[in-house]
Amino acid sequence: MLIKKIEKDERTTYIENTSYKYGCFIFNFGLLIDIMYRSIRFNETSWDLFGLLFLSGFVMTAYQYKQKIFTENTGKNYLFLIIFTAVLGVVFAFIFTKIK
């Protein structure tokens, strides 16, 4: 009897996807910290790096939409996230303009 070796199963796929999630998380927040550092320290604009962040988020969202994995609350959650980050951005912009 020939024993077939299983090279990949659900557990390994789950671990791979989790590692990609952590890697993407670290990369995106590292990029945001780099953008903040450049703008505060060197007074540079980093629209090219922001473009990379937005493009990567758009590609992930478009792929998930194409695969039809969104639930009924996904739109509400995205809208809440957009409003929350906009308010947070206004607050930080107000704070940083008062500091200088």
Legacy VTK file of the C-alpha trace (Angstrom):
# vtk DataFile Version 3.0
C-alpha trace
ASCII
DATASET POLYDATA
POINTS 100 float
0.000 0.000 0.000
1.274 3.420 -0.988
1.033 6.148 1.666
0.388 9.567 0.205
1.913 12.447 2.126
-0.462 15.355 2.728
1.459 18.565 2.261
-1.279 21.099 2.925
-4.522 20.962 4.891
-6.967 23.430 6.463
-4.721 24.055 9.457
-1.713 25.037 7.349
-3.902 27.264 5.156
-5.296 28.956 8.263
-1.806 29.527 9.668
-0.583 30.927 6.343
-3.519 33.344 6.133
-2.981 34.426 9.742
0.690 35.098 9.068
-0.251 37.171 5.988
-2.693 39.144 8.150
-0.004 39.939 10.732
2.513 40.822 8.043
0.070 43.153 6.301
-0.871 44.734 9.643
2.749 45.453 10.544
3.545 46.726 7.046
0.558 49.094 6.916
1.102 50.572 10.369
4.829 50.834 9.703
4.033 52.753 6.543
1.680 55.062 8.456
4.356 55.707 11.084
6.841 56.470 8.298
4.373 58.933 6.767
3.852 60.639 10.134
7.607 60.801 10.769
8.307 62.326 7.365
5.569 64.909 7.744
6.530 65.937 11.278
10.327 65.728 11.032
10.988 66.804 7.429
7.705 68.597 6.635
7.235 66.389 3.545
4.018 65.200 1.968
3.837 61.473 1.340
0.919 61.064 -1.052
2.690 58.250 -2.871
2.790 56.178 0.316
-0.824 57.039 1.123
-1.681 55.902 -2.395
-0.108 52.514 -1.699
-2.173 52.131 1.461
-5.425 53.119 -0.236
-4.747 50.931 -3.271
-3.996 47.874 -1.153
-7.170 48.397 0.858
-9.231 48.888 -2.291
-7.851 45.717 -3.906
-8.613 43.633 -0.798
-12.140 45.049 -0.555
-12.835 44.539 -4.268
-11.644 40.933 -4.092
-13.819 40.237 -1.064
-16.811 41.835 -2.804
-16.207 39.723 -5.901
-16.125 36.571 -3.769
-19.424 37.645 -2.126
-18.280 37.338 1.487
-19.874 40.563 2.741
-22.704 40.376 5.248
-25.610 42.782 5.737
-23.682 44.808 8.331
-20.528 45.243 6.256
-21.694 48.472 4.634
-22.707 49.933 7.982
-19.371 48.963 9.493
-17.421 50.559 6.631
-19.479 53.744 6.892
-18.883 53.915 10.661
-15.147 53.352 10.108
-14.960 56.132 7.504
-16.813 58.609 9.736
-14.769 57.665 12.818
-11.412 58.034 11.051
-12.492 61.340 9.482
-13.417 62.741 12.903
-10.184 61.404 14.375
-8.212 63.002 11.530
-9.857 66.365 12.133
-9.059 66.141 15.846
-5.406 65.271 15.187
-5.101 68.020 12.573
-6.522 70.522 15.062
-4.119 69.356 17.775
-1.047 69.450 15.519
-1.857 72.917 14.167
-2.212 74.255 17.722
1.162 72.760 18.741
3.137 74.519 16.011
LINES 1 101
100 0 1 2 3 4 5 6 7 8 9 10 11 12 13 14 15 16 17 18 19 20 21 22 23 24 25 26 27 28 29 30 31 32 33 34 35 36 37 38 39 40 41 42 43 44 45 46 47 48 49 50 51 52 53 54 55 56 57 58 59 60 61 62 63 64 65 66 67 68 69 70 71 72 73 74 75 76 77 78 79 80 81 82 83 84 85 86 87 88 89 90 91 92 93 94 95 96 97 98 99
